[in-house]
Amino acid sequence: MSVLGVILAGGLSTRMRGKNKSLMPLASLPLIEHALNRLIGQVDRIIINTNGNHSDFDRFGLPIVSDSIDGFLGPLSGILAGMDYAAECGYSHLLTVAADTPFFPDDLCQRLLIDCYEINIAKTESLVDQHNLHPTFGLWDVGLRESLRAALMSDMRKVMAFVKKHEWRSITWIKKDYDPFFNVNTPEDMENAKIIFTGIKK
C-alpha cells in the first residue's frame, strides 16, 4: 500500500477578512507549515491542493494542484484533485489533512491504516462531545475517484454525504487538554491556537 498525502488549502478564507489563512503565521511559521511538519514521515509523498496563487506555496518545494473541477466546490473537489494526482502517480491511497489544523496527531496515517475500509476518517471524543467527526482528515481508496467525480457533477458538496455512500468507519482520538483537530477559521481561533501552541511547548 502506498499513500499520498495532500494538504487541503483550497478554501476561500471568508472569515479571515480575505487573507489566505493557510499562510497566516502561528509562532513565526505559516499554518500550512505546521501541517506539513506533522505530515512529513507519515506518508510516501506530499502535495498541496490550493486554488490560490501557486507561487505563494513555492517555498515548500512540493507539487501544487488546483481543484479538478472549477467553481470552488469545497473540500470534496480538493480530495478529487488529490485522487487524480495519486492515480497518475500510482498511489493506492490518499491521506487528506486540512492546512488550517496545526495540531493534528502525528500517528494519523498509522491509525487510519489499521483495518482499512474504503474510507477511514478521524473522530475526537470527550465527555462533552461523543460524535465529533473530522471527514477532511481521512484515508481514501484512490479507486473511489470516479465515484467522487460523479458525485461532484451531481451537485454533492458535503463530505460526509459522500462518505456514507461507501464502506467507511471512524477512528477515535480522545480530546484531553485540546482538540487535536482544532482548526483556525477566524482571528479569534488564531488567538486560541497561540494559547494551545504555548501550552504544548511548555
BASE-68301 format. One line per 10 residues: number of its first residue (from 1); their letters; for each residue y, z negated, x negated of N, C-alpha, C. Coordinates in steps of 0.05 Angstrom, whole numbers. Layout:
<nodes>
NUM) A) Y:Z:X:Y:Z:X:Y:Z:X; ... .
</nodes>
This chain:
<nodes>
1) MSVLGVILAG) -24:0:-17:0:0:0:25:0:-18; 44:18:-12:69:20:-27:92:15:-8; 111:-1:-16:133:-10:1:160:-1:-10; 175:13:6:203:20:0:221:0:15; 239:-12:0:259:-30:12:285:-15:19; 296:-20:43:321:-8:50:340:-30:59; 364:-29:47:385:-48:55:402:-33:76; 403:-44:100:417:-32:122:447:-40:120; 464:-21:113:493:-26:111:508:-5:127; 496:4:149:508:26:163:526:19:186 .
11) GLSTRMRGKN) 531:-8:191:547:-16:214:576:-10:211; 590:-12:233:619:-6:234:637:-30:227; 625:-54:225:640:-79:218:664:-83:236; 661:-79:262:683:-80:280:696:-108:282; 680:-129:277:690:-156:278:702:-166:252; 703:-148:232:715:-155:206:741:-140:202; 754:-134:224:781:-122:224:781:-96:207; 760:-80:210:760:-54:197:750:-54:168; 745:-77:156:735:-78:129:705:-74:128; 695:-62:107:666:-59:103:655:-86:95 .
21) KSLMPLASLP) 642:-100:113:634:-127:107:613:-129:85; 597:-108:82:576:-109:61:588:-110:33; 614:-102:31:627:-103:5:646:-126:2; 648:-143:22:665:-166:20:653:-187:2; 670:-202:-13:659:-220:-34:650:-247:-23; 627:-255:-33:617:-283:-29:611:-293:-57; 625:-314:-66:621:-325:-93:622:-303:-114; 643:-286:-112:650:-265:-131:632:-240:-130; 611:-240:-114:594:-217:-111:596:-206:-82; 596:-180:-79:595:-169:-51:570:-178:-37 .
31) LIEHALNRLI) 572:-180:-10:549:-189:5:524:-173:0; 528:-146:-2:504:-129:-6:491:-135:-33; 506:-144:-53:493:-150:-79:476:-175:-77; 484:-194:-61:467:-218:-56:440:-209:-43; 442:-190:-24:418:-180:-11:401:-165:-32; 413:-149:-48:399:-134:-69:385:-152:-88; 398:-173:-97:386:-192:-116:362:-206:-104; 362:-210:-78:339:-223:-65:316:-203:-61; 323:-178:-58:302:-158:-52:288:-148:-77; 302:-148:-100:291:-139:-125:266:-155:-131 .
41) GQVDRIIINT) 244:-141:-137:219:-155:-144:201:-158:-120; 212:-154:-95:195:-156:-71:183:-129:-63; 195:-107:-72:186:-81:-63:184:-62:-87; 173:-38:-82:169:-19:-104:194:-4:-112; 212:0:-92:237:14:-97:257:6:-75; 283:8:-81:303:1:-61:323:24:-57; 331:28:-32:352:47:-25:372:33:-8; 396:45:-5:417:34:13:421:54:35; 422:45:60:430:61:83:458:54:91; 476:74:90:503:69:99:515:95:110 .
51) NGNHSDFDRF) 533:92:129:548:114:140:577:115:130; 582:98:111:609:97:99:610:116:75; 630:111:58:635:127:34:613:120:14; 596:140:7:574:134:-12:585:125:-39; 608:134:-47:618:126:-73:624:96:-75; 628:83:-52:632:54:-52:608:39:-62; 585:52:-61:560:39:-69:548:49:-94; 562:68:-108:551:80:-132:546:59:-154; 561:37:-154:559:17:-175:531:4:-176; 516:6:-154:490:-7:-153:467:11:-164 .
61) GLPIVSDSID) 473:36:-170:454:54:-182:429:59:-166; 432:59:-139:409:63:-121:413:88:-105; 391:101:-96:394:123:-76:408:113:-51; 425:130:-40:441:123:-16:435:144:5; 428:135:28:421:154:50:438:146:75; 447:167:89:460:163:115:440:164:137; 448:156:161:430:158:184:419:186:188; 394:188:196:382:214:201:394:228:225; 404:212:244:416:223:269:445:214:270; 463:232:274:492:226:275:499:210:300 .
71) GFLGPLSGIL) 522:195:298:532:182:322:533:152:320; 527:140:297:528:111:294:511:97:316; 485:103:316:467:95:337:455:67:332; 463:53:311:454:26:307:432:25:287; 420:1:283:400:-4:262:375:14:264; 367:21:289:344:38:291:348:64:277; 372:75:277:377:100:263:376:96:233; 385:73:223:382:67:195:353:64:187; 337:51:204:309:48:199:295:75:197; 303:94:215:291:121:214:299:135:188 .
81) AGMDYAAECG) 324:132:180:332:144:154:315:134:132; 309:108:132:292:96:111:264:107:113; 253:110:137:226:121:141:225:150:131; 245:165:137:245:193:128:245:195:98; 261:178:85:261:178:55:234:168:45; 223:147:57:198:137:48:176:157:51; 176:172:73:155:193:77:157:215:56; 181:223:50:185:244:30:176:235:2; 177:209:-3:170:199:-30:143:186:-31; 128:186:-9:101:177:-9:96:148:-5 .
91) YSHLLTVAAD) 115:134:5:112:105:11:98:101:38; 81:82:40:66:77:65:81:59:84; 98:41:73:112:21:90:141:19:81; 157:10:100:186:5:96:192:-24:102; 206:-37:83:216:-64:88:246:-62:92; 256:-71:115:285:-69:121:297:-97:120; 321:-97:108:338:-122:107:366:-114:114; 382:-133:123:410:-128:130:428:-136:107; 448:-119:102:466:-123:79:483:-148:83; 487:-157:108:505:-179:113:490:-206:115 .
101) TPFFPDDLCQ) 466:-207:104:450:-232:106:442:-240:78; 459:-257:65:456:-262:37:435:-283:29; 422:-296:48:404:-318:41:375:-313:50; 368:-289:57:341:-284:67:320:-292:47; 295:-299:56:275:-310:38:266:-292:16; 260:-303:-7:250:-287:-30:220:-282:-28; 208:-292:-6:180:-285:-1:177:-269:24; 199:-255:32:199:-239:57:177:-219:57; 176:-201:37:156:-180:37:128:-191:35; 124:-211:18:98:-222:13:86:-233:40 .
111) RLLIDCYEIN) 102:-247:55:92:-259:80:89:-238:102; 107:-219:103:104:-198:124:80:-180:119; 71:-178:94:49:-162:88:22:-174:96; 21:-200:101:-3:-213:109:-12:-204:137; -37:-195:139:-48:-187:165:-28:-167:178; -23:-145:164:-1:-127:172:-8:-111:197; 10:-112:216:8:-96:241:24:-70:237; 28:-54:258:46:-31:255:74:-40:248; 83:-62:260:109:-74:255:106:-104:253; 115:-116:231:117:-145:228:147:-152:225 .
121) IAKTESLVDQ) 156:-171:241:185:-178:239:187:-208:234; 211:-216:224:216:-243:217:226:-259:241; 220:-285:240:229:-303:261:235:-330:248; 256:-344:258:260:-372:250:255:-390:273; 246:-414:267:242:-434:287:255:-460:278; 266:-474:298:278:-501:294:272:-517:318; 281:-542:318:278:-559:341:294:-549:365; 316:-534:358:333:-524:379:324:-497:390; 317:-479:372:311:-451:380:283:-444:370; 265:-440:389:237:-434:382:232:-404:381 .
131) HNLHPTFGLW) 251:-387:388:245:-359:391:267:-341:380; 276:-346:356:298:-331:344:287:-309:327; 284:-285:339:273:-262:325:295:-248:309; 286:-236:286:305:-221:269:293:-193:263; 294:-175:283:280:-150:280:291:-131:259; 315:-135:249:324:-118:227:311:-127:201; 298:-149:201:282:-158:178:252:-153:185; 243:-129:178:216:-122:186:202:-105:166; 175:-104:169:158:-87:154:147:-66:173; 152:-41:167:147:-19:186:127:1:174 .
141) DVGLRESLRA) 107:9:189:89:30:181:105:57:183; 107:71:161:122:96:160:111:117:179; 86:114:187:74:132:206:87:131:233; 104:112:238:118:109:264:143:126:265; 150:141:245:176:153:243:181:174:265; 161:190:272:166:210:294:168:196:321; 153:175:325:156:159:349:185:147:351; 195:138:328:222:126:328:243:148:332; 239:172:320:258:194:324:259:201:354; 236:203:367:235:210:395:248:188:412 .
151) ALMSDMRKVM) 245:163:405:257:141:420:288:143:418; 298:148:393:327:151:390:338:175:406; 323:197:406:332:220:420:331:216:451; 315:195:459:314:188:487:333:166:494; 352:160:476:374:141:481:365:112:478; 343:107:464:336:79:458:353:69:435; 365:45:438:382:34:418:374:6:409; 360:-9:425:353:-37:418:328:-37:401; 329:-51:379:307:-52:360:282:-64:373; 285:-86:388:261:-98:400:249:-81:422 .
161) AFVKKHEWRS) 265:-64:435:253:-46:455:234:-27:442; 241:-17:418:222:0:403:198:-16:393; 204:-39:381:182:-56:370:161:-61:391; 169:-68:416:150:-76:436:133:-53:447; 140:-28:439:123:-5:446:99:-2:428; 98:-18:407:78:-15:386:63:-41:381; 43:-40:364:28:-64:356:46:-80:337; 53:-104:344:72:-119:327:66:-149:329; 77:-163:310:77:-192:311:100:-203:295; 106:-228:298:127:-241:284:116:-261:264 .
171) ITWIKKDYDP) 130:-265:242:123:-284:221:145:-305:220; 138:-330:220:158:-352:224:166:-365:198; 192:-368:195:204:-386:175:217:-409:189; 214:-433:178:226:-456:191:255:-460:182; 272:-463:202:300:-468:196:304:-498:189; 314:-503:165:319:-530:156:349:-536:154; 360:-535:130:388:-541:127:405:-518:137; 395:-493:136:409:-470:146:389:-449:154; 398:-430:170:380:-408:178:379:-388:155; 356:-382:143:355:-363:121:363:-335:129 .
181) FFNVNTPEDM) 364:-330:155:372:-303:165:400:-304:176; 416:-324:168:444:-326:176:458:-300:167; 472:-287:186:487:-263:178:516:-265:183; 531:-250:168:561:-252:168:572:-229:185; 583:-236:208:595:-217:226:625:-219:228; 636:-243:224:664:-249:228:676:-263:204; 702:-264:201:714:-280:180:705:-310:180; 701:-320:204:691:-348:207:663:-351:195; 646:-330:200:619:-331:188:621:-331:158; 640:-316:147:642:-315:118:649:-343:107 .
191) ENAKIIFTGI) 666:-357:121:672:-385:112:647:-402:113; 631:-399:134:606:-414:136:587:-406:114; 586:-381:107:569:-371:85:577:-384:59; 603:-388:54:612:-401:30:602:-430:28; 602:-443:51:592:-471:52:562:-471:46; 547:-453:58:518:-452:54:512:-446:24; 527:-427:13:523:-419:-15:528:-443:-33; 549:-458:-28:556:-481:-45:534:-502:-43; 523:-506:-19:501:-525:-15:476:-517:-30; 470:-491:-30:446:-481:-43:448:-485:-74 .
201) KK) 472:-481:-84:476:-482:-113:478:-511:-124; 481:-531:-107:483:-558:-116:457:-568:-128 .
</nodes>
